[in-house]
Amino acid sequence: MFEANYDTLVAALDGVGHGNMTIMVGEMGWPTDGDVNANTKNAQKFYRGLLKNLGSKKGTPRSPGIDIEVYLFGLIDEDAKSLLPGTFERHWGIFSYDGQPKFPIDFSGQGKNKSAVPAKNVTYLLNSWCMLNPKAGDLSKLDDQIKAACEDADCTPLGFGSSCNGLDAAGECILNYHTKCDFGGLGLVTKKNISQGTCKFNIRVDSHPASEAPAQAPAPAQVAASAPKQKGYKEPKSESSSSAGSSMAPFSFFSALAFGAVLDLVLFP
């Protein structure tokens, strides 16, 4: 399809007397979340085929042997990008938010099973997540709290076929939420990573490590695992919940406001 689209443009330019114009492809890539076909498996397959084709310098049927210049889109995810083009629009990054490659990729075009160089010496905020308090009695405002949270955070992994679609349909919120864990008394703070399968609750990168002295960045596999324990980490004896009007200091980051998933993770373990 790429060769057909490229040659269509060449033919159109040739038709108006500019067949020798240099062409640069400004954006080309594959999203990894936010749609049933947007995942790392498909992205890896796409890039493997694309880069191998470009590396061969075989060109296209209309322009054989040419060296096609392509800009890959994109380097890293953009969690505040407009969703008008689609719910996948925030997930084009080859690298995750913390500079870790999402899948093997060989930029040389030789088709080898290589990995991009990850970011080094990354520090994260403290291991804390905000979830629905299973002891919360009145859930009548649950939907309103989810909607309010999603106005300021990325909930696209909830979509059909997306990374968190397999969890409870009531609203497993994968959020980049920089706030108190309150939500009208429905919030509960946990030190346990409640990630499940492809649905990951990531800890945000600490841009001011000297101020909070966070733990050293865990490996991607540790972040993805259920309840990973960093060096020196001790499992808390109990979880602390907040109530409406609580003066609890804001936690560094809650990448999971697991209001809906509590039905799976807490009430029905």
C-alpha positions as CSV (number, residue, x, y, z in Angstrom):
1,M,0.0,0.0,0.0
2,F,2.9,2.4,0.8
3,E,4.4,1.9,-2.6
4,A,1.0,2.4,-4.3
5,N,0.4,5.6,-2.4
6,Y,3.9,6.9,-3.1
7,D,3.6,6.2,-6.8
8,T,0.2,7.8,-7.0
9,L,1.8,11.0,-5.7
10,V,4.7,10.7,-8.2
11,A,2.2,10.2,-11.0
12,A,0.2,13.2,-10.0
13,L,3.3,15.4,-9.8
14,D,4.5,14.1,-13.2
15,G,1.1,15.0,-14.6
16,V,1.7,18.6,-13.8
17,G,5.3,18.7,-14.9
18,H,7.1,18.1,-11.6
19,G,7.8,14.4,-11.8
20,N,11.4,14.9,-10.6
21,M,10.5,16.7,-7.4
22,T,12.1,15.3,-4.3
23,I,9.5,13.7,-2.0
24,M,9.8,13.3,1.8
25,V,7.2,11.4,3.7
26,G,6.4,13.6,6.7
27,E,4.7,11.1,9.0
28,M,4.5,7.3,9.0
29,G,3.8,5.0,11.9
30,W,1.5,2.7,13.9
31,P,-0.3,3.4,17.2
32,T,0.0,1.0,20.1
33,D,-3.2,1.7,22.1
34,G,-6.7,3.2,21.8
35,D,-8.1,0.9,19.2
36,V,-8.6,-2.8,18.6
37,N,-5.8,-2.8,16.0
38,A,-3.5,-0.4,17.9
39,N,-1.1,-2.6,19.9
40,T,2.6,-3.2,20.1
41,K,2.4,-6.5,18.2
42,N,1.0,-4.8,15.1
43,A,3.3,-1.8,15.5
44,Q,6.3,-4.0,15.6
45,K,5.2,-5.9,12.5
46,F,4.5,-2.6,10.7
47,Y,7.9,-1.1,11.4
48,R,9.8,-4.3,10.7
49,G,8.2,-4.4,7.2
50,L,8.6,-0.6,6.6
51,L,12.2,-0.3,7.7
52,K,13.3,-3.4,5.9
53,N,11.7,-2.1,2.7
54,L,13.3,1.3,3.0
55,G,16.6,-0.2,3.9
56,S,16.7,-2.3,0.7
57,K,16.5,0.9,-1.4
58,K,14.6,-1.0,-4.0
59,G,12.3,1.9,-4.5
60,T,8.8,1.5,-6.0
61,P,7.5,0.1,-9.3
62,R,7.4,3.5,-10.8
63,S,10.6,4.8,-9.2
64,P,12.9,1.8,-8.8
65,G,16.2,2.1,-6.9
66,I,15.3,5.4,-5.2
67,D,16.2,6.2,-1.6
68,I,12.9,7.2,0.0
69,E,13.1,9.5,3.0
70,V,10.5,8.9,5.7
71,Y,10.0,10.5,9.1
72,L,8.7,8.0,11.6
73,F,5.8,9.1,13.7
74,G,6.3,9.3,16.5
75,L,9.1,9.3,19.1
76,I,7.0,9.2,22.3
77,D,3.3,9.2,23.3
78,E,1.5,12.5,23.7
79,D,-1.1,12.2,26.5
80,A,-2.7,15.6,25.9
81,K,-3.1,15.4,22.2
82,S,-6.6,16.0,20.6
83,L,-8.7,12.8,20.2
84,L,-10.6,14.2,17.2
85,P,-8.8,12.0,14.7
86,G,-9.4,8.9,16.9
87,T,-8.8,7.5,20.4
88,F,-5.5,6.1,19.2
89,E,-4.1,9.5,18.6
90,R,-2.2,9.7,21.9
91,H,-0.3,6.4,21.4
92,W,1.9,6.8,18.3
93,G,5.2,6.7,20.3
94,I,7.9,4.1,19.6
95,F,9.0,4.8,23.1
96,S,6.8,4.8,26.2
97,Y,6.4,7.9,28.3
98,D,9.5,7.2,30.3
99,G,11.8,6.6,27.3
100,Q,11.6,2.8,27.3
101,P,11.2,1.2,23.8
102,K,7.8,-0.5,23.5
103,F,9.0,-3.2,21.1
104,P,12.1,-4.4,19.3
105,I,12.9,-2.2,16.3
106,D,15.9,-2.2,13.9
107,F,16.4,1.3,12.5
108,S,19.1,0.1,10.2
109,G,16.5,-1.6,8.0
110,Q,18.3,-5.0,8.1
111,G,15.4,-6.7,9.8
112,K,17.4,-7.8,12.9
113,N,15.7,-8.3,16.2
114,K,17.3,-5.2,17.9
115,S,16.0,-2.9,20.6
116,A,16.2,0.9,20.6
117,V,18.4,2.4,23.3
118,P,16.3,3.2,26.3
119,A,16.5,6.3,28.5
120,K,18.9,5.9,31.4
121,N,18.9,7.0,35.0
122,V,15.2,7.7,34.9
123,T,13.6,8.3,38.3
124,Y,9.9,7.8,39.1
125,L,7.6,9.3,41.6
126,L,6.6,7.2,44.7
127,N,4.8,3.9,44.3
128,S,1.3,5.0,45.1
129,W,-2.0,4.3,43.3
130,C,-5.5,5.6,43.8
131,M,-8.3,3.2,43.6
132,L,-11.9,2.9,44.6
133,N,-12.4,2.2,48.3
134,P,-14.2,-1.2,48.5
135,K,-15.8,0.0,51.8
136,A,-17.3,3.0,50.1
137,G,-21.0,2.7,50.7
138,D,-22.6,5.3,48.4
139,L,-21.6,4.7,44.8
140,S,-24.3,7.0,43.3
141,K,-21.7,9.6,42.3
142,L,-19.2,7.1,40.9
143,D,-19.9,7.8,37.2
144,D,-19.7,11.6,37.8
145,Q,-16.3,11.1,39.5
146,I,-15.0,9.0,36.6
147,K,-16.2,11.5,34.0
148,A,-14.6,14.4,36.0
149,A,-11.3,12.5,36.3
150,C,-11.2,11.6,32.6
151,E,-11.6,15.3,31.6
152,D,-8.0,15.9,32.9
153,A,-6.4,12.6,32.2
154,D,-6.1,10.0,29.4
155,C,-8.8,7.3,29.5
156,T,-8.3,6.1,25.9
157,P,-7.1,2.7,27.1
158,L,-10.7,2.0,28.1
159,G,-11.9,1.9,24.5
160,F,-13.0,-1.2,22.7
161,G,-10.0,-3.5,22.0
162,S,-7.7,-1.2,23.9
163,S,-5.2,-2.2,26.6
164,C,-7.6,-1.9,29.5
165,N,-10.8,-2.9,27.7
166,G,-10.7,-6.4,29.2
167,L,-11.3,-5.1,32.8
168,D,-14.5,-4.0,34.3
169,A,-16.6,-2.0,31.8
170,A,-17.8,0.3,34.5
171,G,-14.7,2.4,34.1
172,E,-11.2,1.2,34.7
173,C,-9.5,4.5,34.5
174,I,-5.8,4.6,33.4
175,L,-5.1,8.1,34.5
176,N,-2.2,10.5,34.7
177,Y,-3.7,12.1,37.8
178,H,-1.8,14.6,39.8
179,T,-4.2,15.2,42.7
180,K,-5.4,14.1,46.1
181,C,-6.9,10.6,46.3
182,D,-10.3,11.8,47.5
183,F,-13.0,11.9,44.9
184,G,-15.8,12.5,47.4
185,G,-14.6,9.9,49.8
186,L,-14.5,7.2,47.2
187,G,-10.7,7.1,46.9
188,L,-8.2,4.8,48.6
189,V,-4.4,4.8,48.4
190,T,-2.6,1.6,47.8
191,K,1.1,0.8,47.5
192,K,0.2,-2.3,45.5
193,N,0.5,-2.2,41.7
194,I,-2.9,-3.3,40.5
195,S,-1.9,-3.6,36.8
196,Q,-3.4,-6.5,35.0
197,G,-2.2,-8.1,31.8
198,T,-1.9,-5.4,29.1
199,C,-3.5,-2.8,31.4
200,K,-0.6,-1.0,33.1
201,F,-0.8,1.6,35.8
202,N,2.4,3.6,35.2
203,I,4.2,5.7,37.6
204,R,5.1,9.2,36.3
205,V,8.6,10.3,35.8
206,D,9.9,12.6,38.5
207,S,11.1,15.8,36.9
208,H,12.5,17.1,40.2
209,P,14.1,14.0,41.8
210,A,16.0,16.1,44.4
211,S,12.7,17.3,46.0
212,E,11.1,14.0,46.7
213,A,14.0,11.5,46.4
214,P,12.0,8.8,44.6
215,A,13.2,5.3,44.2
216,Q,15.4,4.3,41.3
217,A,13.4,3.6,38.1
218,P,12.3,0.0,37.9
219,A,12.8,-2.0,34.8
220,P,9.8,-2.1,32.4
221,A,9.1,-5.7,33.3
222,Q,8.9,-4.8,36.9
223,V,6.4,-1.9,36.2
224,A,4.3,-4.3,34.2
225,A,4.3,-7.1,36.8
226,S,1.6,-7.4,39.5
227,A,2.7,-5.7,42.7
228,P,6.4,-5.2,41.9
229,K,8.7,-4.4,44.8
230,Q,11.6,-1.9,44.3
231,K,14.8,-2.2,46.3
232,G,14.1,-1.4,49.9
233,Y,10.4,-1.5,49.4
234,K,8.2,-3.0,52.1
235,E,4.6,-4.0,51.7
236,P,2.4,-1.8,53.9
237,K,0.5,-3.5,56.6
238,S,-2.7,-1.7,55.6
239,E,-4.0,0.7,53.0
240,S,-5.1,4.2,54.0
241,S,-8.3,5.7,52.6
242,S,-9.4,9.3,52.4
243,S,-12.7,10.8,53.0
244,A,-14.6,13.8,51.8
245,G,-13.0,16.9,53.0
246,S,-9.8,15.1,54.0
247,S,-6.7,17.2,54.5
248,M,-4.4,14.4,53.3
249,A,-1.5,15.7,51.4
250,P,-1.5,15.1,47.6
251,F,0.4,12.0,46.6
252,S,3.0,12.4,43.8
253,F,1.1,10.5,41.2
254,F,-1.8,8.1,40.7
255,S,-1.6,6.5,37.3
256,A,-4.6,4.3,38.3
257,L,-7.8,5.7,39.5
258,A,-9.3,2.2,39.5
259,F,-13.0,3.1,40.2
260,G,-14.5,0.5,37.9
261,A,-11.9,-2.2,38.3
262,V,-12.5,-2.5,42.0
263,L,-15.4,-4.9,41.0
264,D,-12.7,-7.2,39.6
265,L,-9.7,-6.5,41.8
266,V,-11.3,-5.9,45.2
267,L,-14.9,-7.1,45.5
268,F,-14.3,-10.2,43.4
269,P,-10.5,-11.1,43.7
